[in-house]
Amino acid sequence: MKPLKIAFVASQGGHAGQMKLIFTKEVIGRHQALFVTETEKQNRAAQKNSFQEKYSTYFFRKDYLLALNPFRYFSTFLSLRKLFRKEQVTLVVTNGAQLSIPAVIAAKSLGIRVIFLDTFIRVKTPNWSARFCYFFSDRFLVQHESMKKKYGKKAEFHGSVL
């Protein structure tokens, strides 16, 4: 099997923290990766070797999408689409929040497979970004068996990863 180019997409804070805990260099293995997240700093340049001390990180403006402005979502979608094409991404893995929605749409528009991993802290109710991404993801993984019913038939539970 040819090595994958995986884009890990997570909003700043707990979502990004969970991604860093789960997807270590050992888990990524022989595949290539990049990390897409948010920052409070304007126009922060990509950083090499900043994700797991080996992979590049790309930054988008924190809370830019909270306004639920369709033009902001479209602008972010176009930027992510350009990034995924430039980096030749073959798989997107996300665990939600604002950045996940345009990332999933950008990936699907380019024919890139998407895995959505619901966050560990979700035990009773689905989050809004997961509800949206559920319909577009190729695989939708939950970390609590009770959440399978909350999302639907596509949701898979294979045990908690944290």
C-alpha positions, 0 to 999 in steps of 0.5 A: 500500500502506498503511504498516505498523506494525512491532514489532521484538522482540529480547532485550537484547544481541546480538539487539537490536544486530543489529536496530538495525543492520539496521532503520535509519530508511532501511530502515523508510521510511514505515512506523511502528515500535516496538521491544520489548526487555528491561532489567535495571531493574524497571518501566522506562517506555516511551521515545519516540524511543529506537529509531533516534532516532524510534520508541518502545521498550517494555521487559520484565524481562531474564531473566524468561523464563529460568526457563521458568516457564509462568506467566511466559510466559503473563503476558508473552504477555498483556502483549505482546498488549495492547501489540500491540493498543494500538499497532495493530501489523500486522507483528512482526519478531523475531530470537529469544531469550526474548522472541520466543516469547511475542511470536510467539504474541501476534501470531498470536493477533491475526492479525498477520503474523510474520517471524523473522530468524535471527541472523547468528551462527547458522551450525551449529545452530538456536537453541531460540527459532527452532525454536519460532518456525519453526512460527508465523512467516509467513516464516522467514529465515536468513542462512546458506544452510547453515541452510536444511537445519537448519530445514526447507522454510519457511526462506528464504535471500536472502543475509546482511543483515549 
